[in-house]
């Protein structure tokens, strides 16, 4: 599916949260490593490209 089909974006640095969105039908658009203060974190950008409104993903980080 083309990027033009993306109706909504969601960005997270949590791999478990990104996986929950993928399991709900979202599409991974980018995964980027971002250097911050001597370390690197991963940033995941997901897009809703499905029919209808985006699926809401109830996610509890466990923090």
PyMOL commands that set and color helices and strands:
alter all, ss='L'
color gray80, all
select helices_A, chain A and resi 3-5+15-23
alter helices_A, ss='H'
color red, helices_A
select strands_A, chain A and resi 8-12+27-36+39-48
alter strands_A, ss='S'
color yellow, strands_A
deselect
rebuild
show_as cartoon
